[in-house]
Amino acid sequence: MYQIYCDNTLLYDPRDEGSAILSGKVSLAVNATGELTFTLPPMHRGIDLIRKLSSVVQVFDGGELLYEGRVLDSKADMYHTVTYTCEGTLAYLLDSIQRPRAYHDLTPASYLSDKIAQHNGQVEAGKRFALGTVEKQAMNYDAREDNQYTNTLDTIMDKLVDSNGGYLRVRKQDNTRYLDYLESYGRTSGQVIRFGENILDLTEHISAADVITVLIPLGKAEEAEDGEKGRRLTIESVNGGRDYLEDPEAVALYGRIVGTQTWDDVTVASNLKAKGQEYLANARNLSATMELTAIDLHLVDVDIDRIKLGDMIRVVSPPHKLDKYMMVSKREYNLVDPREDKIVLGDTMAALTEKQVALQKSIEKQKDISASVEEVRGSVYMLAGEVNTAKQDVSELGGKVQVLETDTTEVQAALQGINNNITALERKNSELSEDIREDRIRMQELEWSDQQMEETMQGILARLEALEGGAQK
């Protein structure tokens, strides 16, 4: 059950007819401020309470804080219903500016701590953050310059998150607002999104629009005496005279697609090359997202684990040949009609060319193994058939020999030897069936034994003909 509060005053509770809304939706996404939209009917008491930018709007789900933010704008229609749009508290970082500064011996924690301190010094208490959990332990290089007057959120996203990966998360605990920097959200949902059960719609988006196979990395521009920007730093001095990096596997797969990427804060060629190599390793990947319209079964049964933003969740859809864990990159909650909830799963196809090469090798290996197994299995079946045929032949021969030459000890000994060979063959055949791949040597022994058996049988047949001829006389 959802509730909406504005500055601690109740705006929406489905159990209270006086606190009704016409529509409401919370949209959350990783590394984004998040959005809340809701529409109030005419004469709703909350219309006079809401103040843009200063009012704090909170959405609770069963007593748990789902969303917190501020009102950005409102829109009233001809029937005097008013729709409000809010942005999440991460947007408070838009209200401060980071001044130019040089850094050395950086860590993610020290960099983020400095940015938060600068932000807190420029805003009122209600917009401040405390440094929270920092799971990232190292920057991708040690020195940098932030030389632009950019807002704090854009600075952190550009210089830290986009550069080093990971996720920003706002977390409120004991009335303190923390800013976490995570490797991952670290939670796997106990629920499964399954075709035919709780999937209402599924759309998969795969794009190659941003693929680059050859990259020209560019660093900080030189300052000319007249103040104009000069030539940018390149990697020629540390890359054998070439100003570009190339991904041979990606070129073989997609062709040569040349692109550039600029890092205004990089002043050392070796650092620029490292940045370029990291960027190029990801630039060859296809971006894949899967948009699901699904029912969160938690709404039906409170004992079922709820699907949350950042969760890793198993998706099973046999018609789409899909059975994998994917990250919930976006989560939409319809506060009035939960059937309209949306779950967006985002997954960049990491190291695509490497995956394809490894997959191709795996397929070829599997083909070889399958062929060998089928070949050996076929040989076993053939030998089993020959053994059964030999059994029948020996049985017939034994009967004839007992009638025609009951005292022919030599023939009886030969028959006993054949029976012994058959018993050995059957035993070896059973061992082959238990572990086919390890029995190729035994196959050779079986073939040799079979040949010996055939030769022995030919000898017995010859003797049998002689015995039959003597009996007729």
VENQUIBEL-V13836 format. One record per residue. N is the residue number from 1. SS is DSSP state (~ for helix, > for strand, _ for the rest). BURIAL is b if it has 24 or more other C-alpha atoms within 12 Angstrom, else e. D_LAST is the distance of its C-alpha to the last C-alpha in Angstrom with 2 decimals. Layout:
BEGIN
n,ss,burial,d_last
N,SS,BURIAL,D_LAST
N,SS,BURIAL,D_LAST
END
This chain:
BEGIN
n,ss,burial,d_last
1,_,b,106.18
2,>,b,108.29
3,>,b,111.99
4,>,b,114.32
5,>,b,117.50
6,>,b,120.28
7,_,e,122.47
8,_,e,121.26
9,>,e,122.23
10,>,b,119.50
11,>,b,118.67
12,>,b,115.42
13,>,b,113.77
14,_,e,111.56
15,_,e,112.95
16,_,e,116.53
17,~,e,117.56
18,~,e,120.58
19,~,b,118.39
20,_,b,116.13
21,_,b,114.96
22,_,b,113.63
23,>,b,110.97
24,>,b,110.00
25,>,b,107.40
26,>,b,106.80
27,>,b,104.94
28,>,b,103.80
29,>,b,102.07
30,_,b,101.29
31,_,b,104.02
32,_,b,106.26
33,_,b,109.42
34,_,b,107.98
35,>,b,109.73
36,>,b,110.98
37,>,b,112.16
38,>,b,113.60
39,>,b,115.76
40,>,b,118.59
41,_,b,120.00
42,_,e,123.72
43,_,e,126.04
44,_,b,123.49
45,~,e,125.54
46,~,b,123.59
47,~,b,124.87
48,~,e,128.20
49,_,e,126.64
50,_,b,124.37
51,_,e,125.87
52,_,e,124.08
53,_,b,122.98
54,_,e,124.67
55,_,b,123.01
56,>,b,119.89
57,>,b,117.25
58,>,b,114.45
59,>,b,111.32
60,>,b,109.80
61,>,b,106.39
62,_,e,106.47
63,_,e,109.13
64,>,e,107.37
65,>,e,109.14
66,>,b,107.03
67,>,b,109.55
68,>,b,113.03
69,>,b,115.10
70,>,b,118.26
71,>,b,119.29
72,>,b,119.43
73,>,e,120.40
74,>,b,120.85
75,>,e,120.68
76,>,e,122.38
77,_,e,121.57
78,_,e,123.80
79,_,e,123.02
80,_,e,124.23
81,_,e,120.85
82,>,b,120.56
83,>,b,117.43
84,>,b,117.56
85,>,b,115.43
86,>,b,115.18
87,>,b,113.74
88,>,b,112.31
89,~,b,114.16
90,~,b,112.30
91,~,b,114.66
92,~,b,117.57
93,~,b,116.52
94,~,b,117.66
95,~,b,121.24
96,_,b,121.66
97,>,b,121.59
98,>,b,120.13
99,_,e,122.44
100,_,e,121.21
101,>,e,119.98
102,>,e,117.98
103,>,b,115.34
104,_,e,113.69
105,_,e,111.03
106,_,b,110.01
107,_,b,107.79
108,~,b,107.05
109,~,b,109.04
110,~,b,112.10
111,~,b,112.08
112,~,b,111.74
113,~,b,114.34
114,~,b,116.84
115,~,b,116.27
116,~,b,116.73
117,~,e,119.88
118,~,b,121.36
119,~,b,120.50
120,~,b,121.97
121,_,e,125.20
122,_,b,125.74
123,_,e,124.97
124,_,e,126.19
125,~,e,124.53
126,~,e,122.46
127,~,b,120.55
128,_,b,119.78
129,_,b,116.42
130,>,b,115.32
131,>,b,112.55
132,>,b,109.43
133,>,b,105.91
134,>,b,104.97
135,_,b,101.25
136,_,b,101.31
137,_,e,102.01
138,_,e,102.49
139,_,b,103.94
140,_,b,102.11
141,_,b,104.99
142,_,b,108.04
143,_,e,111.08
144,>,b,112.26
145,>,b,115.38
146,>,b,116.18
147,_,e,118.79
148,_,e,119.10
149,_,e,121.23
150,>,b,118.40
151,>,b,118.12
152,~,b,116.35
153,~,b,113.30
154,~,b,112.57
155,~,b,113.15
156,~,b,110.72
157,~,b,108.07
158,~,e,108.43
159,~,b,108.92
160,~,b,106.83
161,~,b,104.26
162,~,e,103.28
163,~,b,103.24
164,~,b,101.36
165,_,b,99.52
166,_,b,99.67
167,>,b,101.54
168,>,b,105.11
169,>,b,105.58
170,>,b,108.80
171,>,b,108.68
172,>,b,111.52
173,>,e,111.88
174,_,e,114.99
175,_,e,117.06
176,>,e,116.13
177,>,b,114.37
178,>,b,111.81
179,>,b,110.20
180,>,b,106.67
181,>,b,104.63
182,>,b,100.95
183,_,e,97.63
184,_,b,96.22
185,_,b,97.29
186,_,e,94.72
187,_,e,93.71
188,>,e,90.40
189,>,b,90.75
190,>,e,88.75
191,>,b,88.44
192,>,b,85.70
193,>,b,86.40
194,>,b,83.44
195,_,b,82.57
196,_,e,82.76
197,_,e,84.83
198,_,b,88.14
199,>,b,87.93
200,>,e,90.05
201,>,b,89.97
202,>,b,88.54
203,>,e,89.63
204,>,e,88.40
205,>,e,90.59
206,>,e,89.27
207,>,e,91.68
208,_,e,91.44
209,_,e,95.14
210,_,e,96.16
211,_,b,93.33
212,_,b,94.56
213,_,b,92.36
214,>,b,95.17
215,>,b,98.32
216,>,b,101.76
217,>,b,103.42
218,>,b,107.23
219,_,b,109.62
220,_,b,113.35
221,>,e,115.64
222,>,e,118.16
223,>,e,121.81
224,_,e,124.04
225,_,e,127.71
226,_,e,128.83
227,_,e,126.75
228,_,e,124.11
229,>,e,120.42
230,>,e,118.79
231,>,e,115.23
232,>,b,112.71
233,_,b,110.75
234,_,b,107.27
235,_,b,104.38
236,~,e,104.55
237,~,e,105.92
238,~,e,102.99
239,_,e,100.22
240,_,e,100.08
241,_,e,102.72
242,_,e,100.93
243,_,b,102.70
244,_,b,99.56
245,>,b,96.45
246,>,b,93.06
247,_,b,89.99
248,~,e,87.03
249,~,b,84.47
250,~,b,86.83
251,~,e,87.63
252,~,e,83.94
253,~,e,83.61
254,~,b,86.89
255,_,e,88.46
256,_,e,91.85
257,_,b,94.34
258,>,b,97.56
259,>,b,100.03
260,>,b,102.90
261,>,b,104.04
262,>,b,107.48
263,_,b,108.54
264,_,b,112.34
265,_,b,112.48
266,_,b,110.20
267,_,b,112.14
268,_,b,109.59
269,~,b,106.96
270,~,b,104.25
271,~,b,104.83
272,~,b,104.71
273,~,b,101.34
274,~,b,99.96
275,~,b,101.28
276,~,b,99.77
277,~,b,96.32
278,~,b,96.35
279,~,b,97.55
280,~,b,94.98
281,~,b,92.12
282,~,b,93.08
283,~,b,94.16
284,_,b,90.59
285,_,b,89.65
286,_,b,89.47
287,>,b,91.61
288,>,b,89.83
289,>,b,91.43
290,>,b,90.09
291,>,b,92.53
292,>,b,91.53
293,>,b,93.34
294,>,b,92.09
295,_,b,93.23
296,_,b,94.08
297,~,b,92.41
298,~,b,95.11
299,~,b,97.39
300,_,e,95.09
301,_,e,94.33
302,_,e,96.76
303,_,e,94.07
304,_,e,92.16
305,_,e,93.17
306,_,b,95.57
307,_,b,94.81
308,_,b,97.53
309,_,b,98.51
310,_,b,96.63
311,_,b,93.75
312,>,b,90.20
313,>,b,88.25
314,>,e,84.64
315,>,b,84.04
316,>,e,80.80
317,>,e,80.16
318,~,e,76.50
319,~,e,77.50
320,~,e,79.40
321,_,e,76.71
322,>,e,79.35
323,>,e,79.06
324,>,e,81.52
325,>,b,84.78
326,>,b,87.85
327,>,b,91.54
328,>,b,94.06
329,>,b,96.46
330,>,b,98.58
331,>,b,99.29
332,>,b,101.36
333,>,b,102.67
334,>,b,104.04
335,_,b,106.64
336,_,b,106.96
337,_,e,103.45
338,~,b,100.74
339,~,b,98.11
340,~,b,99.52
341,_,b,98.82
342,>,b,97.11
343,>,b,95.03
344,>,b,94.53
345,>,b,91.89
346,>,b,92.47
347,>,b,90.05
348,>,b,90.42
349,_,b,87.02
350,_,e,87.54
351,_,b,86.07
352,~,b,84.27
353,~,b,82.89
354,~,e,81.64
355,~,e,79.99
356,~,e,78.33
357,~,e,77.07
358,~,e,75.76
359,~,e,74.21
360,~,e,72.50
361,~,e,71.09
362,~,e,69.93
363,~,e,68.24
364,~,e,66.43
365,~,e,65.35
366,~,e,64.14
367,~,e,62.17
368,~,e,60.46
369,~,e,59.70
370,~,e,58.44
371,~,e,56.19
372,~,e,54.75
373,~,e,54.23
374,~,e,52.55
375,~,e,50.31
376,~,b,49.26
377,~,b,48.95
378,~,e,46.67
379,~,b,44.46
380,~,b,44.32
381,~,e,43.33
382,~,e,40.56
383,~,b,39.25
384,~,b,39.49
385,~,e,37.38
386,~,b,34.75
387,~,b,34.74
388,~,e,34.24
389,~,e,31.35
390,~,b,29.79
391,~,b,30.24
392,~,e,28.36
393,~,b,25.49
394,~,b,25.32
395,~,e,25.47
396,~,e,22.49
397,~,b,20.50
398,~,b,21.64
399,~,e,20.49
400,~,b,16.93
401,~,b,16.86
402,~,e,18.41
403,~,e,15.72
404,~,e,12.67
405,_,e,14.47
406,_,e,17.69
407,_,e,18.54
408,_,e,18.04
409,~,e,21.75
410,~,e,21.83
411,~,b,20.47
412,~,b,22.81
413,~,e,25.64
414,~,b,25.03
415,~,b,25.15
416,~,e,28.30
417,~,e,29.78
418,~,b,29.24
419,~,b,30.89
420,~,e,33.71
421,~,b,34.14
422,~,b,34.32
423,~,e,36.94
424,~,e,38.91
425,~,b,38.71
426,~,b,40.03
427,~,e,42.83
428,~,b,43.81
429,~,b,43.65
430,~,e,46.10
431,~,e,48.42
432,~,b,48.38
433,~,b,49.46
434,~,e,52.44
435,_,e,53.86
436,~,b,52.38
437,~,e,54.96
438,~,e,54.36
439,_,b,50.58
440,~,b,50.07
441,~,e,48.98
442,~,b,46.52
443,~,b,45.17
444,~,e,44.23
445,~,e,42.47
446,~,b,40.58
447,~,b,39.53
448,~,e,38.36
449,~,b,36.45
450,~,b,34.87
451,~,e,33.79
452,~,e,32.31
453,~,b,30.47
454,~,e,29.03
455,~,e,27.86
456,~,b,26.25
457,~,b,24.54
458,~,e,23.20
459,~,e,21.73
460,~,b,20.10
461,~,b,18.67
462,~,e,17.16
463,~,b,15.63
464,~,b,14.44
465,~,e,12.66
466,~,e,10.97
467,~,b,10.11
468,~,e,8.86
469,~,e,6.61
470,~,e,5.28
471,~,e,5.38
472,~,e,3.78
473,_,e,0.00
END
